[in-house]
Amino acid sequence: MVAVVKGVVPPDIATVAGLGVLDVGENRVQEAVRKMPLLGGPFPGGLRFHLIGHLQRNKVKYTLGFHLIHSVDSLELAEAISGFWSGNGKVAGMLVQVNMTGEPTKSGFPPALVKETLPRLAELSGLRVEGLMTIGRQGAGPEETRGVFRDLRRLRDACSGGGMEMERLSMGMSDDYRIAVEEGATILRIGRAIFGERRSRQVSHMG
Ligand SMILES: *Cc1c(COP(=O)(O)O)cnc(C)c1O
């Protein structure tokens, strides 16, 4: 589980980390970079930051501290990550974001392009493709959501092998994480169910 900490102040993040949740997700890269030094100290091995929101190519230079980039949504972005990370002698863990619902406002590769894109990503130094990520459609019913998650898993299975270990499936948020687990998610991204609605910024009990 990745605790999504957008809009959450560092003391509340520290509370959750103190309970053993060391994976935290931010959708804005600079917000995460600002919080990282505030949270470095007391946790053994430190917190692992996950980038879950759209990343502009000119902000790739801020990503070196991230454990996993969930939101790679174009070949050009992957190339920029590759160039920057390999130039720093490091390898970025990344997921391919897939727009399973076809919503025009949502970023991500169309599912039909994922299979042909993966070999091109595999050729890039400085990054390692570890799996796929998607966001369900907000307001969708459980059957639609289940279909979306199932299709992502099938796509992952269809893309695995041939030298690519696509183990990770990042899918499921506060409203749909149970369905995601049933459909094979390996990473859940949970914000409101942990911290409450963003306005209150309180640590709440998980339902
Ligand atoms: C905000 C966000 C989440 C968490 O959503 P909640 O509904 O608060 O659990 C997960 N993934 C992404 C990409 C997000 O932007």
Ligand as a Chemical Component Dictionary entry (heavy atoms), coordinates in Angstrom:
data_LIG
# 
_chem_comp.id                   LIG 
_chem_comp.type                 NON-POLYMER 
_chem_comp.pdbx_formal_charge   0 
_chem_comp.three_letter_code    LIG 
# 
loop_
_chem_comp_atom.comp_id 
_chem_comp_atom.atom_id 
_chem_comp_atom.alt_atom_id 
_chem_comp_atom.type_symbol 
_chem_comp_atom.charge 
_chem_comp_atom.model_Cartn_x 
_chem_comp_atom.model_Cartn_y 
_chem_comp_atom.model_Cartn_z 
_chem_comp_atom.pdbx_ordinal 
LIG C1 C1 C 0 -5.131 11.196 -5.306 1  
LIG C2 C2 C 0 -4.697 9.969  -5.988 2  
LIG C3 C3 C 0 -4.870 8.708  -5.391 3  
LIG C4 C4 C 0 -5.549 8.523  -4.054 4  
LIG O1 O1 O 0 -6.902 8.776  -4.175 5  
LIG P1 P1 P 0 -7.907 8.608  -2.922 6  
LIG O2 O2 O 0 -9.225 8.598  -3.559 7  
LIG O3 O3 O 0 -7.654 9.781  -2.030 8  
LIG O4 O4 O 0 -7.552 7.318  -2.264 9  
LIG C5 C5 C 0 -4.391 7.604  -6.075 10 
LIG N1 N1 N 0 -3.793 7.717  -7.280 11 
LIG C6 C6 C 0 -3.625 8.891  -7.888 12 
LIG C7 C7 C 0 -2.964 8.935  -9.215 13 
LIG C8 C8 C 0 -4.062 10.058 -7.252 14 
LIG O5 O5 O 0 -3.898 11.236 -7.869 15 
# 
loop_
_chem_comp_bond.comp_id 
_chem_comp_bond.atom_id_1 
_chem_comp_bond.atom_id_2 
_chem_comp_bond.value_order 
_chem_comp_bond.pdbx_ordinal 
LIG C1 C2 SING 1  
LIG C2 C3 SING 2  
LIG C2 C8 DOUB 3  
LIG C3 C4 SING 4  
LIG C3 C5 DOUB 5  
LIG C4 O1 SING 6  
LIG O1 P1 SING 7  
LIG P1 O2 DOUB 8  
LIG P1 O3 SING 9  
LIG P1 O4 SING 10 
LIG C5 N1 SING 11 
LIG N1 C6 DOUB 12 
LIG C6 C7 SING 13 
LIG C6 C8 SING 14 
LIG C8 O5 SING 15 
# 
